[in-house]
């Protein structure tokens, strides 16, 4: 059950991270990082790894985008 919840949280974070790739919408990645960390914590409590891995991928994509944009843009 926690794995399904972690996947759902990861999908919500992904919905925020993908538009954050567009220039001038980089601030959405901060929200994606926060939601992704929550999903990662829920996924860590689960016995399966798929939800945790999805949240790790979302966090990596959001973090790379934030580092390229200087954290804002």
Predicted model as a PDB file, atoms N, CA, C, CB and O in Angstrom, pLDDT in the B-factor column:
MODEL        1                                                                  
ATOM      1  N   UNK A   1       0.814  -1.198   0.000  1.00 92.00           N  
ATOM      2  CA  UNK A   1       0.000   0.000   0.000  1.00 92.00           C  
ATOM      3  C   UNK A   1       0.864   1.271   0.000  1.00 92.00           C  
ATOM      4  CB  UNK A   1      -0.930  -0.007   1.206  1.00 92.00           C  
ATOM      5  O   UNK A   1       0.555   2.255  -0.672  1.00 92.00           O  
ATOM      6  N   UNK A   2       1.952   1.215   0.773  1.00 92.00           N  
ATOM      7  CA  UNK A   2       2.832   2.380   0.800  1.00 92.00           C  
ATOM      8  C   UNK A   2       3.527   2.581  -0.545  1.00 92.00           C  
ATOM      9  CB  UNK A   2       3.874   2.232   1.911  1.00 92.00           C  
ATOM     10  O   UNK A   2       3.821   3.712  -0.932  1.00 92.00           O  
ATOM     11  N   UNK A   3       3.787   1.485  -1.255  1.00 93.00           N  
ATOM     12  CA  UNK A   3       4.419   1.613  -2.566  1.00 93.00           C  
ATOM     13  C   UNK A   3       3.497   2.321  -3.548  1.00 93.00           C  
ATOM     14  CB  UNK A   3       4.808   0.237  -3.108  1.00 93.00           C  
ATOM     15  O   UNK A   3       3.947   3.173  -4.314  1.00 93.00           O  
ATOM     16  N   UNK A   4       2.219   1.980  -3.533  1.00 95.00           N  
ATOM     17  CA  UNK A   4       1.253   2.644  -4.418  1.00 95.00           C  
ATOM     18  C   UNK A   4       1.152   4.123  -4.069  1.00 95.00           C  
ATOM     19  CB  UNK A   4      -0.138   1.972  -4.315  1.00 95.00           C  
ATOM     20  O   UNK A   4       1.087   4.970  -4.961  1.00 95.00           O  
ATOM     21  N   UNK A   5       1.139   4.435  -2.787  1.00 96.00           N  
ATOM     22  CA  UNK A   5       1.092   5.834  -2.352  1.00 96.00           C  
ATOM     23  C   UNK A   5       2.351   6.578  -2.798  1.00 96.00           C  
ATOM     24  CB  UNK A   5       0.936   5.919  -0.819  1.00 96.00           C  
ATOM     25  O   UNK A   5       2.275   7.733  -3.217  1.00 96.00           O  
ATOM     26  N   UNK A   6       3.496   5.923  -2.708  1.00 95.00           N  
ATOM     27  CA  UNK A   6       4.747   6.538  -3.134  1.00 95.00           C  
ATOM     28  C   UNK A   6       4.752   6.784  -4.647  1.00 95.00           C  
ATOM     29  CB  UNK A   6       5.934   5.652  -2.736  1.00 95.00           C  
ATOM     30  O   UNK A   6       5.252   7.813  -5.103  1.00 95.00           O  
ATOM     31  N   UNK A   7       4.204   5.852  -5.419  1.00 95.00           N  
ATOM     32  CA  UNK A   7       4.116   6.043  -6.869  1.00 95.00           C  
ATOM     33  C   UNK A   7       3.198   7.214  -7.196  1.00 95.00           C  
ATOM     34  CB  UNK A   7       3.610   4.760  -7.557  1.00 95.00           C  
ATOM     35  O   UNK A   7       3.513   8.018  -8.074  1.00 95.00           O  
ATOM     36  N   UNK A   8       2.080   7.317  -6.510  1.00 96.00           N  
ATOM     37  CA  UNK A   8       1.157   8.433  -6.747  1.00 96.00           C  
ATOM     38  C   UNK A   8       1.803   9.770  -6.405  1.00 96.00           C  
ATOM     39  CB  UNK A   8      -0.124   8.248  -5.926  1.00 96.00           C  
ATOM     40  O   UNK A   8       1.636  10.751  -7.129  1.00 96.00           O  
ATOM     41  N   UNK A   9       2.537   9.802  -5.303  1.00 96.00           N  
ATOM     42  CA  UNK A   9       3.235  11.034  -4.919  1.00 96.00           C  
ATOM     43  C   UNK A   9       4.303  11.374  -5.956  1.00 96.00           C  
ATOM     44  CB  UNK A   9       3.875  10.890  -3.512  1.00 96.00           C  
ATOM     45  O   UNK A   9       4.494  12.541  -6.300  1.00 96.00           O  
ATOM     46  N   UNK A  10       4.999  10.349  -6.452  1.00 95.00           N  
ATOM     47  CA  UNK A  10       6.010  10.563  -7.483  1.00 95.00           C  
ATOM     48  C   UNK A  10       5.419  11.092  -8.774  1.00 95.00           C  
ATOM     49  CB  UNK A  10       6.747   9.282  -7.756  1.00 95.00           C  
ATOM     50  O   UNK A  10       6.028  11.933  -9.437  1.00 95.00           O  
ATOM     51  N   UNK A  11       4.240  10.610  -9.140  1.00 96.00           N  
ATOM     52  CA  UNK A  11       3.583  11.106 -10.348  1.00 96.00           C  
ATOM     53  C   UNK A  11       3.156  12.564 -10.193  1.00 96.00           C  
ATOM     54  CB  UNK A  11       2.369  10.239 -10.683  1.00 96.00           C  
ATOM     55  O   UNK A  11       3.233  13.341 -11.145  1.00 96.00           O  
ATOM     56  N   UNK A  12       2.708  12.932  -8.997  1.00 96.00           N  
ATOM     57  CA  UNK A  12       2.356  14.341  -8.743  1.00 96.00           C  
ATOM     58  C   UNK A  12       3.608  15.211  -8.834  1.00 96.00           C  
ATOM     59  CB  UNK A  12       1.684  14.504  -7.342  1.00 96.00           C  
ATOM     60  O   UNK A  12       3.570  16.303  -9.401  1.00 96.00           O  
ATOM     61  N   UNK A  13       4.713  14.728  -8.279  1.00 95.00           N  
ATOM     62  CA  UNK A  13       5.964  15.482  -8.365  1.00 95.00           C  
ATOM     63  C   UNK A  13       6.430  15.595  -9.812  1.00 95.00           C  
ATOM     64  CB  UNK A  13       7.053  14.818  -7.508  1.00 95.00           C  
ATOM     65  O   UNK A  13       6.976  16.623 -10.214  1.00 95.00           O  
ATOM     66  N   UNK A  14       6.213  14.540 -10.592  1.00 95.00           N  
ATOM     67  CA  UNK A  14       6.589  14.571 -12.005  1.00 95.00           C  
ATOM     68  C   UNK A  14       5.757  15.577 -12.786  1.00 95.00           C  
ATOM     69  CB  UNK A  14       6.438  13.189 -12.620  1.00 95.00           C  
ATOM     70  O   UNK A  14       6.257  16.218 -13.711  1.00 95.00           O  
ATOM     71  N   UNK A  15       4.482  15.717 -12.416  1.00 95.00           N  
ATOM     72  CA  UNK A  15       3.612  16.709 -13.063  1.00 95.00           C  
ATOM     73  C   UNK A  15       4.135  18.123 -12.819  1.00 95.00           C  
ATOM     74  CB  UNK A  15       2.160  16.582 -12.543  1.00 95.00           C  
ATOM     75  O   UNK A  15       4.005  18.986 -13.687  1.00 95.00           O  
ATOM     76  N   UNK A  16       4.720  18.368 -11.661  1.00 94.00           N  
ATOM     77  CA  UNK A  16       5.306  19.681 -11.390  1.00 94.00           C  
ATOM     78  C   UNK A  16       6.690  19.827 -12.013  1.00 94.00           C  
ATOM     79  CB  UNK A  16       5.391  19.916  -9.891  1.00 94.00           C  
ATOM     80  O   UNK A  16       7.075  20.932 -12.397  1.00 94.00           O  
ATOM     81  N   UNK A  17       7.449  18.732 -12.121  1.00 92.00           N  
ATOM     82  CA  UNK A  17       8.823  18.817 -12.624  1.00 92.00           C  
ATOM     83  C   UNK A  17       8.868  19.024 -14.137  1.00 92.00           C  
ATOM     84  CB  UNK A  17       9.593  17.555 -12.255  1.00 92.00           C  
ATOM     85  O   UNK A  17       9.734  19.750 -14.625  1.00 92.00           O  
ATOM     86  N   UNK A  18       7.971  18.414 -14.881  1.00 92.00           N  
ATOM     87  CA  UNK A  18       8.025  18.531 -16.337  1.00 92.00           C  
ATOM     88  C   UNK A  18       7.770  19.948 -16.841  1.00 92.00           C  
ATOM     89  CB  UNK A  18       7.026  17.598 -16.955  1.00 92.00           C  
ATOM     90  O   UNK A  18       8.525  20.413 -17.694  1.00 92.00           O  
ATOM     91  N   UNK A  19       6.749  20.664 -16.363  1.00 92.00           N  
ATOM     92  CA  UNK A  19       6.630  22.066 -16.795  1.00 92.00           C  
ATOM     93  C   UNK A  19       7.771  22.928 -16.261  1.00 92.00           C  
ATOM     94  CB  UNK A  19       5.293  22.647 -16.338  1.00 92.00           C  
ATOM     95  O   UNK A  19       8.064  23.983 -16.822  1.00 92.00           O  
ATOM     96  N   UNK A  20       8.413  22.488 -15.186  1.00 88.00           N  
ATOM     97  CA  UNK A  20       9.544  23.225 -14.639  1.00 88.00           C  
ATOM     98  C   UNK A  20      10.761  23.209 -15.538  1.00 88.00           C  
ATOM     99  CB  UNK A  20       9.910  22.671 -13.308  1.00 88.00           C  
ATOM    100  O   UNK A  20      11.708  23.961 -15.308  1.00 88.00           O  
ATOM    101  N   UNK A  21      10.755  22.364 -16.560  1.00 85.00           N  
ATOM    102  CA  UNK A  21      11.859  22.335 -17.522  1.00 85.00           C  
ATOM    103  C   UNK A  21      11.802  23.508 -18.495  1.00 85.00           C  
ATOM    104  CB  UNK A  21      11.844  21.026 -18.296  1.00 85.00           C  
ATOM    105  O   UNK A  21      12.799  23.837 -19.137  1.00 85.00           O  
ATOM    106  N   UNK A  22      10.647  24.131 -18.603  1.00 87.00           N  
ATOM    107  CA  UNK A  22      10.464  25.285 -19.488  1.00 87.00           C  
ATOM    108  C   UNK A  22      11.132  26.506 -18.842  1.00 87.00           C  
ATOM    109  CB  UNK A  22       8.934  25.557 -19.761  1.00 87.00           C  
ATOM    110  O   UNK A  22      10.984  26.720 -17.639  1.00 87.00           O  
ATOM    111  N   UNK A  23      11.855  27.299 -19.616  1.00 84.00           N  
ATOM    112  CA  UNK A  23      12.474  28.500 -19.041  1.00 84.00           C  
ATOM    113  C   UNK A  23      11.432  29.406 -18.371  1.00 84.00           C  
ATOM    114  CB  UNK A  23      13.223  29.284 -20.132  1.00 84.00           C  
ATOM    115  O   UNK A  23      10.296  29.515 -18.833  1.00 84.00           O  
ATOM    116  N   UNK A  24      11.831  30.033 -17.304  1.00 84.00           N  
ATOM    117  CA  UNK A  24      11.033  30.930 -16.459  1.00 84.00           C  
ATOM    118  C   UNK A  24       9.996  30.199 -15.614  1.00 84.00           C  
ATOM    119  CB  UNK A  24      10.340  31.953 -17.318  1.00 84.00           C  
ATOM    120  O   UNK A  24       9.229  30.848 -14.904  1.00 84.00           O  
ATOM    121  N   UNK A  25       9.948  28.882 -15.668  1.00 84.00           N  
ATOM    122  CA  UNK A  25       9.084  28.103 -14.779  1.00 84.00           C  
ATOM    123  C   UNK A  25       9.908  27.187 -13.876  1.00 84.00           C  
ATOM    124  CB  UNK A  25       8.083  27.275 -15.598  1.00 84.00           C  
ATOM    125  O   UNK A  25       9.393  26.202 -13.348  1.00 84.00           O  
ATOM    126  N   UNK A  26      11.165  27.509 -13.704  1.00 84.00           N  
ATOM    127  CA  UNK A  26      12.058  26.687 -12.898  1.00 84.00           C  
ATOM    128  C   UNK A  26      11.681  26.635 -11.433  1.00 84.00           C  
ATOM    129  CB  UNK A  26      13.445  27.188 -13.023  1.00 84.00           C  
ATOM    130  O   UNK A  26      12.078  25.708 -10.726  1.00 84.00           O  
ATOM    131  N   UNK A  27      10.927  27.605 -10.968  1.00 87.00           N  
ATOM    132  CA  UNK A  27      10.515  27.617  -9.565  1.00 87.00           C  
ATOM    133  C   UNK A  27       9.606  26.430  -9.255  1.00 87.00           C  
ATOM    134  CB  UNK A  27       9.800  28.935  -9.227  1.00 87.00           C  
ATOM    135  O   UNK A  27       9.484  26.047  -8.091  1.00 87.00           O  
ATOM    136  N   UNK A  28       8.970  25.845 -10.254  1.00 90.00           N  
ATOM    137  CA  UNK A  28       8.143  24.661 -10.017  1.00 90.00           C  
ATOM    138  C   UNK A  28       8.978  23.469  -9.564  1.00 90.00           C  
ATOM    139  CB  UNK A  28       7.370  24.298 -11.278  1.00 90.00           C  
ATOM    140  O   UNK A  28       8.462  22.557  -8.917  1.00 90.00           O  
ATOM    141  N   UNK A  29      10.256  23.473  -9.896  1.00 90.00           N  
ATOM    142  CA  UNK A  29      11.113  22.370  -9.493  1.00 90.00           C  
ATOM    143  C   UNK A  29      11.346  22.344  -7.988  1.00 90.00           C  
ATOM    144  CB  UNK A  29      12.436  22.455 -10.214  1.00 90.00           C  
ATOM    145  O   UNK A  29      11.574  21.276  -7.421  1.00 90.00           O  
ATOM    146  N   UNK A  30      11.293  23.493  -7.334  1.00 92.00           N  
ATOM    147  CA  UNK A  30      11.407  23.495  -5.875  1.00 92.00           C  
ATOM    148  C   UNK A  30      10.232  22.744  -5.253  1.00 92.00           C  
ATOM    149  CB  UNK A  30      11.468  24.945  -5.333  1.00 92.00           C  
ATOM    150  O   UNK A  30      10.405  21.999  -4.288  1.00 92.00           O  
ATOM    151  N   UNK A  31       9.053  22.939  -5.802  1.00 93.00           N  
ATOM    152  CA  UNK A  31       7.886  22.205  -5.325  1.00 93.00           C  
ATOM    153  C   UNK A  31       8.022  20.720  -5.636  1.00 93.00           C  
ATOM    154  CB  UNK A  31       6.604  22.765  -5.955  1.00 93.00           C  
ATOM    155  O   UNK A  31       7.650  19.878  -4.818  1.00 93.00           O  
ATOM    156  N   UNK A  32       8.552  20.393  -6.810  1.00 94.00           N  
ATOM    157  CA  UNK A  32       8.758  18.998  -7.191  1.00 94.00           C  
ATOM    158  C   UNK A  32       9.770  18.320  -6.273  1.00 94.00           C  
ATOM    159  CB  UNK A  32       9.225  18.907  -8.645  1.00 94.00           C  
ATOM    160  O   UNK A  32       9.614  17.148  -5.931  1.00 94.00           O  
ATOM    161  N   UNK A  33      10.802  19.052  -5.876  1.00 94.00           N  
ATOM    162  CA  UNK A  33      11.799  18.484  -4.962  1.00 94.00           C  
ATOM    163  C   UNK A  33      11.166  18.194  -3.608  1.00 94.00           C  
ATOM    164  CB  UNK A  33      13.000  19.442  -4.797  1.00 94.00           C  
ATOM    165  O   UNK A  33      11.392  17.132  -3.029  1.00 94.00           O  
ATOM    166  N   UNK A  34      10.380  19.125  -3.108  1.00 96.00           N  
ATOM    167  CA  UNK A  34       9.738  18.912  -1.804  1.00 96.00           C  
ATOM    168  C   UNK A  34       8.790  17.710  -1.843  1.00 96.00           C  
ATOM    169  CB  UNK A  34       8.967  20.177  -1.375  1.00 96.00           C  
ATOM    170  O   UNK A  34       8.818  16.863  -0.950  1.00 96.00           O  
ATOM    171  N   UNK A  35       7.960  17.640  -2.870  1.00 96.00           N  
ATOM    172  CA  UNK A  35       7.019  16.526  -2.991  1.00 96.00           C  
ATOM    173  C   UNK A  35       7.781  15.215  -3.216  1.00 96.00           C  
ATOM    174  CB  UNK A  35       6.018  16.779  -4.152  1.00 96.00           C  
ATOM    175  O   UNK A  35       7.391  14.170  -2.695  1.00 96.00           O  
ATOM    176  N   UNK A  36       8.860  15.275  -3.988  1.00 95.00           N  
ATOM    177  CA  UNK A  36       9.658  14.083  -4.242  1.00 95.00           C  
ATOM    178  C   UNK A  36      10.331  13.538  -2.993  1.00 95.00           C  
ATOM    179  CB  UNK A  36      10.695  14.381  -5.275  1.00 95.00           C  
ATOM    180  O   UNK A  36      10.451  12.323  -2.836  1.00 95.00           O  
ATOM    181  N   UNK A  37      10.769  14.417  -2.109  1.00 96.00           N  
ATOM    182  CA  UNK A  37      11.378  13.971  -0.853  1.00 96.00           C  
ATOM    183  C   UNK A  37      10.341  13.276   0.022  1.00 96.00           C  
ATOM    184  CB  UNK A  37      12.002  15.164  -0.096  1.00 96.00           C  
ATOM    185  O   UNK A  37      10.641  12.267   0.660  1.00 96.00           O  
ATOM    186  N   UNK A  38       9.129  13.809   0.052  1.00 96.00           N  
ATOM    187  CA  UNK A  38       8.052  13.153   0.806  1.00 96.00           C  
ATOM    188  C   UNK A  38       7.763  11.773   0.215  1.00 96.00           C  
ATOM    189  CB  UNK A  38       6.764  14.025   0.799  1.00 96.00           C  
ATOM    190  O   UNK A  38       7.621  10.796   0.951  1.00 96.00           O  
ATOM    191  N   UNK A  39       7.678  11.695  -1.115  1.00 95.00           N  
ATOM    192  CA  UNK A  39       7.450  10.414  -1.769  1.00 95.00           C  
ATOM    193  C   UNK A  39       8.588   9.440  -1.548  1.00 95.00           C  
ATOM    194  CB  UNK A  39       7.242  10.617  -3.238  1.00 95.00           C  
ATOM    195  O   UNK A  39       8.359   8.238  -1.413  1.00 95.00           O  
ATOM    196  N   UNK A  40       9.818   9.945  -1.508  1.00 95.00           N  
ATOM    197  CA  UNK A  40      10.978   9.107  -1.251  1.00 95.00           C  
ATOM    198  C   UNK A  40      10.921   8.525   0.163  1.00 95.00           C  
ATOM    199  CB  UNK A  40      12.271   9.909  -1.448  1.00 95.00           C  
ATOM    200  O   UNK A  40      11.260   7.361   0.373  1.00 95.00           O  
ATOM    201  N   UNK A  41      10.494   9.332   1.123  1.00 96.00           N  
ATOM    202  CA  UNK A  41      10.376   8.848   2.494  1.00 96.00           C  
ATOM    203  C   UNK A  41       9.295   7.772   2.605  1.00 96.00           C  
ATOM    204  CB  UNK A  41      10.064  10.009   3.444  1.00 96.00           C  
ATOM    205  O   UNK A  41       9.480   6.770   3.295  1.00 96.00           O  
ATOM    206  N   UNK A  42       8.176   7.983   1.929  1.00 95.00           N  
ATOM    207  CA  UNK A  42       7.112   6.978   1.938  1.00 95.00           C  
ATOM    208  C   UNK A  42       7.579   5.711   1.228  1.00 95.00           C  
ATOM    209  CB  UNK A  42       5.832   7.531   1.268  1.00 95.00           C  
ATOM    210  O   UNK A  42       7.287   4.602   1.676  1.00 95.00           O  
ATOM    211  N   UNK A  43       8.307   5.875   0.117  1.00 94.00           N  
ATOM    212  CA  UNK A  43       8.824   4.733  -0.614  1.00 94.00           C  
ATOM    213  C   UNK A  43       9.870   3.955   0.162  1.00 94.00           C  
ATOM    214  CB  UNK A  43       9.400   5.183  -1.912  1.00 94.00           C  
ATOM    215  O   UNK A  43      10.001   2.744  -0.010  1.00 94.00           O  
ATOM    216  N   UNK A  44      10.613   4.641   1.012  1.00 94.00           N  
ATOM    217  CA  UNK A  44      11.610   3.959   1.830  1.00 94.00           C  
ATOM    218  C   UNK A  44      10.949   3.067   2.876  1.00 94.00           C  
ATOM    219  CB  UNK A  44      12.525   4.977   2.509  1.00 94.00           C  
ATOM    220  O   UNK A  44      11.529   2.064   3.292  1.00 94.00           O  
ATOM    221  N   UNK A  45       9.760   3.419   3.297  1.00 94.00           N  
ATOM    222  CA  UNK A  45       9.034   2.608   4.270  1.00 94.00           C  
ATOM    223  C   UNK A  45       8.374   1.386   3.637  1.00 94.00           C  
ATOM    224  CB  UNK A  45       7.985   3.451   4.960  1.00 94.00           C  
ATOM    225  O   UNK A  45       7.967   0.462   4.341  1.00 94.00           O  
ATOM    226  N   UNK A  46       8.270   1.382   2.316  1.00 90.00           N  
ATOM    227  CA  UNK A  46       7.614   0.303   1.592  1.00 90.00           C  
ATOM    228  C   UNK A  46       8.565  -0.881   1.409  1.00 90.00           C  
ATOM    229  CB  UNK A  46       7.112   0.800   0.230  1.00 90.00           C  
ATOM    230  O   UNK A  46       9.785  -0.729   1.467  1.00 90.00           O  
ATOM    231  N   UNK A  47       7.987  -2.053   1.190  1.00 89.00           N  
ATOM    232  CA  UNK A  47       8.807  -3.238   0.952  1.00 89.00           C  
ATOM    233  C   UNK A  47       9.266  -3.342  -0.497  1.00 89.00           C  
ATOM    234  CB  UNK A  47       8.039  -4.483   1.333  1.00 89.00           C  
ATOM    235  O   UNK A  47      10.198  -4.091  -0.789  1.00 89.00           O  
ATOM    236  N   UNK A  48       8.636  -2.612  -1.409  1.00 90.00           N  
ATOM    237  CA  UNK A  48       8.997  -2.622  -2.825  1.00 90.00           C  
ATOM    238  C   UNK A  48       9.806  -1.371  -3.160  1.00 90.00           C  
ATOM    239  CB  UNK A  48       7.731  -2.706  -3.716  1.00 90.00           C  
ATOM    240  O   UNK A  48       9.789  -0.394  -2.411  1.00 90.00           O  
ATOM    241  N   UNK A  49      10.505  -1.407  -4.274  1.00 91.00           N  
ATOM    242  CA  UNK A  49      11.421  -0.316  -4.612  1.00 91.00           C  
ATOM    243  C   UNK A  49      10.940   0.592  -5.732  1.00 91.00           C  
ATOM    244  CB  UNK A  49      12.736  -0.880  -4.989  1.00 91.00           C  
ATOM    245  O   UNK A  49      11.557   1.629  -5.972  1.00 91.00           O  
ATOM    246  N   UNK A  50       9.868   0.245  -6.422  1.00 93.00           N  
ATOM    247  CA  UNK A  50       9.495   1.010  -7.617  1.00 93.00           C  
ATOM    248  C   UNK A  50       9.077   2.443  -7.292  1.00 93.00           C  
ATOM    249  CB  UNK A  50       8.367   0.309  -8.345  1.00 93.00           C  
ATOM    250  O   UNK A  50       9.456   3.357  -8.024  1.00 93.00           O  
ATOM    251  N   UNK A  51       8.324   2.669  -6.244  1.00 92.00           N  
ATOM    252  CA  UNK A  51       7.921   4.023  -5.860  1.00 92.00           C  
ATOM    253  C   UNK A  51       9.106   4.859  -5.428  1.00 92.00           C  
ATOM    254  CB  UNK A  51       6.897   3.973  -4.746  1.00 92.00           C  
ATOM    255  O   UNK A  51       9.213   6.035  -5.774  1.00 92.00           O  
ATOM    256  N   UNK A  52       9.998   4.238  -4.664  1.00 94.00           N  
ATOM    257  CA  UNK A  52      11.202   4.939  -4.231  1.00 94.00           C  
ATOM    258  C   UNK A  52      12.056   5.324  -5.425  1.00 94.00           C  
ATOM    259  CB  UNK A  52      12.009   4.077  -3.260  1.00 94.00           C  
ATOM    260  O   UNK A  52      12.573   6.439  -5.485  1.00 94.00           O  
ATOM    261  N   UNK A  53      12.209   4.405  -6.385  1.00 95.00           N  
ATOM    262  CA  UNK A  53      13.036   4.675  -7.559  1.00 95.00           C  
ATOM    263  C   UNK A  53      12.434   5.777  -8.428  1.00 95.00           C  
ATOM    264  CB  UNK A  53      13.216   3.403  -8.382  1.00 95.00           C  
ATOM    265  O   UNK A  53      13.169   6.601  -8.971  1.00 95.00           O  
ATOM    266  N   UNK A  54      11.115   5.804  -8.567  1.00 94.00           N  
ATOM    267  CA  UNK A  54      10.462   6.875  -9.324  1.00 94.00           C  
ATOM    268  C   UNK A  54      10.743   8.227  -8.692  1.00 94.00           C  
ATOM    269  CB  UNK A  54       8.948   6.636  -9.406  1.00 94.00           C  
ATOM    270  O   UNK A  54      11.046   9.189  -9.399  1.00 94.00           O  
ATOM    271  N   UNK A  55      10.649   8.312  -7.392  1.00 95.00           N  
ATOM    272  CA  UNK A  55      10.903   9.579  -6.707  1.00 95.00           C  
ATOM    273  C   UNK A  55      12.364   9.988  -6.802  1.00 95.00           C  
ATOM    274  CB  UNK A  55      10.491   9.480  -5.248  1.00 95.00           C  
ATOM    275  O   UNK A  55      12.665  11.181  -6.855  1.00 95.00           O  
ATOM    276  N   UNK A  56      13.272   9.029  -6.825  1.00 96.00           N  
ATOM    277  CA  UNK A  56      14.691   9.350  -6.998  1.00 96.00           C  
ATOM    278  C   UNK A  56      14.929   9.950  -8.376  1.00 96.00           C  
ATOM    279  CB  UNK A  56      15.567   8.093  -6.804  1.00 96.00           C  
ATOM    280  O   UNK A  56      15.673  10.922  -8.510  1.00 96.00           O  
ATOM    281  N   UNK A  57      14.299   9.377  -9.406  1.00 96.00           N  
ATOM    282  CA  UNK A  57      14.453   9.908 -10.763  1.00 96.00           C  
ATOM    283  C   UNK A  57      13.895  11.328 -10.854  1.00 96.00           C  
ATOM    284  CB  UNK A  57      13.747   8.991 -11.786  1.00 96.00           C  
ATOM    285  O   UNK A  57      14.515  12.203 -11.458  1.00 96.00           O  
ATOM    286  N   UNK A  58      12.729  11.556 -10.257  1.00 95.00           N  
ATOM    287  CA  UNK A  58      12.135  12.899 -10.273  1.00 95.00           C  
ATOM    288  C   UNK A  58      13.038  13.890  -9.538  1.00 95.00           C  
ATOM    289  CB  UNK A  58      10.724  12.880  -9.629  1.00 95.00           C  
ATOM    290  O   UNK A  58      13.218  15.020  -9.994  1.00 95.00           O  
ATOM    291  N   UNK A  59      13.600  13.478  -8.420  1.00 95.00           N  
ATOM    292  CA  UNK A  59      14.505  14.362  -7.680  1.00 95.00           C  
ATOM    293  C   UNK A  59      15.760  14.684  -8.484  1.00 95.00           C  
ATOM    294  CB  UNK A  59      14.893  13.724  -6.349  1.00 95.00           C  
ATOM    295  O   UNK A  59      16.228  15.822  -8.469  1.00 95.00           O  
ATOM    296  N   UNK A  60      16.303  13.703  -9.178  1.00 95.00           N  
ATOM    297  CA  UNK A  60      17.503  13.946  -9.981  1.00 95.00           C  
ATOM    298  C   UNK A  60      17.203  14.919 -11.121  1.00 95.00           C  
ATOM    299  CB  UNK A  60      18.053  12.620 -10.544  1.00 95.00           C  
ATOM    300  O   UNK A  60      17.976  15.846 -11.365  1.00 95.00           O  
ATOM    301  N   UNK A  61      16.083  14.712 -11.820  1.00 93.00           N  
ATOM    302  CA  UNK A  61      15.715  15.607 -12.922  1.00 93.00           C  
ATOM    303  C   UNK A  61      15.500  17.033 -12.401  1.00 93.00           C  
ATOM    304  CB  UNK A  61      14.435  15.094 -13.636  1.00 93.00           C  
ATOM    305  O   UNK A  61      15.988  17.990 -13.002  1.00 93.00           O  
ATOM    306  N   UNK A  62      14.781  17.176 -11.298  1.00 92.00           N  
ATOM    307  CA  UNK A  62      14.516  18.508 -10.748  1.00 92.00           C  
ATOM    308  C   UNK A  62      15.800  19.164 -10.249  1.00 92.00           C  
ATOM    309  CB  UNK A  62      13.495  18.422  -9.608  1.00 92.00           C  
ATOM    310  O   UNK A  62      15.990  20.367 -10.433  1.00 92.00           O  
ATOM    311  N   UNK A  63      16.673  18.398  -9.626  1.00 92.00           N  
ATOM    312  CA  UNK A  63      17.923  18.957  -9.101  1.00 92.00           C  
ATOM    313  C   UNK A  63      18.851  19.401 -10.234  1.00 92.00           C  
ATOM    314  CB  UNK A  63      18.637  17.926  -8.210  1.00 92.00           C  
ATOM    315  O   UNK A  63      19.492  20.447 -10.134  1.00 92.00           O  
ATOM    316  N   UNK A  64      18.925  18.621 -11.296  1.00 92.00           N  
ATOM    317  CA  UNK A  64      19.761  19.020 -12.435  1.00 92.00           C  
ATOM    318  C   UNK A  64      19.224  20.293 -13.059  1.00 92.00           C  
ATOM    319  CB  UNK A  64      19.826  17.899 -13.489  1.00 92.00           C  
ATOM    320  O   UNK A  64      19.992  21.194 -13.393  1.00 92.00           O  
ATOM    321  N   UNK A  65      17.906  20.374 -13.219  1.00 91.00           N  
ATOM    322  CA  UNK A  65      17.292  21.580 -13.803  1.00 91.00           C  
ATOM    323  C   UNK A  65      17.530  22.794 -12.909  1.00 91.00           C  
ATOM    324  CB  UNK A  65      15.773  21.369 -14.015  1.00 91.00           C  
ATOM    325  O   UNK A  65      17.794  23.888 -13.406  1.00 91.00           O  
ATOM    326  N   UNK A  66      17.440  22.608 -11.604  1.00 89.00           N  
ATOM    327  CA  UNK A  66      17.699  23.726 -10.689  1.00 89.00           C  
ATOM    328  C   UNK A  66      19.153  24.161 -10.751  1.00 89.00           C  
ATOM    329  CB  UNK A  66      17.331  23.343  -9.254  1.00 89.00           C  
ATOM    330  O   UNK A  66      19.444  25.356 -10.711  1.00 89.00           O  
ATOM    331  N   UNK A  67      20.062  23.214 -10.847  1.00 90.00           N  
ATOM    332  CA  UNK A  67      21.477  23.579 -10.899  1.00 90.00           C  
ATOM    333  C   UNK A  67      21.826  24.287 -12.201  1.00 90.00           C  
ATOM    334  CB  UNK A  67      22.348  22.340 -10.734  1.00 90.00           C  
ATOM    335  O   UNK A  67      22.675  25.178 -12.211  1.00 90.00           O  
ATOM    336  N   UNK A  68      21.180  23.902 -13.300  1.00 88.00           N  
ATOM    337  CA  UNK A  68      21.445  24.565 -14.580  1.00 88.00           C  
ATOM    338  C   UNK A  68      20.863  25.979 -14.603  1.00 88.00           C  
ATOM    339  CB  UNK A  68      20.865  23.739 -15.737  1.00 88.00           C  
ATOM    340  O   UNK A  68      21.428  26.873 -15.232  1.00 88.00           O  
ATOM    341  N   UNK A  69      19.749  26.181 -13.928  1.00 82.00           N  
ATOM    342  CA  UNK A  69      19.112  27.487 -13.934  1.00 82.00           C  
ATOM    343  C   UNK A  69      19.547  28.378 -12.787  1.00 82.00           C  
ATOM    344  CB  UNK A  69      17.637  27.321 -13.896  1.00 82.00           C  
ATOM    345  O   UNK A  69      19.036  29.490 -12.652  1.00 82.00           O  
ATOM    346  N   UNK A  70      20.457  27.935 -11.971  1.00 80.00           N  
ATOM    347  CA  UNK A  70      20.920  28.748 -10.856  1.00 80.00           C  
ATOM    348  C   UNK A  70      19.952  28.768  -9.695  1.00 80.00           C  
ATOM    349  CB  UNK A  70      21.169  30.142 -11.314  1.00 80.00           C  
ATOM    350  O   UNK A  70      20.110  29.577  -8.781  1.00 80.00           O  
ATOM    351  N   UNK A  71      18.959  27.904  -9.703  1.00 74.00           N  
ATOM    352  CA  UNK A  71      18.032  27.799  -8.592  1.00 74.00           C  
ATOM    353  C   UNK A  71      16.741  28.580  -8.764  1.00 74.00           C  
ATOM    354  CB  UNK A  71      18.698  28.245  -7.366  1.00 74.00           C  
ATOM    355  O   UNK A  71      15.798  28.377  -7.999  1.00 74.00           O  
ATOM    356  N   UNK A  72      16.673  29.465  -9.743  1.00 69.00           N  
ATOM    357  CA  UNK A  72      15.474  30.284  -9.885  1.00 69.00           C  
ATOM    358  C   UNK A  72      14.810  30.165 -11.240  1.00 69.00           C  
ATOM    359  CB  UNK A  72      15.810  31.707  -9.633  1.00 69.00           C  
ATOM    360  O   UNK A  72      13.616  29.879 -11.331  1.00 69.00           O  
ATOM    361  N   UNK A  73      15.574  30.380 -12.285  1.00 66.00           N  
ATOM    362  CA  UNK A  73      15.005  30.525 -13.621  1.00 66.00           C  
ATOM    363  C   UNK A  73      14.788  29.191 -14.273  1.00 66.00           C  
ATOM    364  CB  UNK A  73      15.893  31.375 -14.487  1.00 66.00           C  
ATOM    365  O   UNK A  73      14.313  29.128 -15.407  1.00 66.00           O  
TER     366      UNK A  73                                                      
ENDMDL                                                                          
END                                                                             
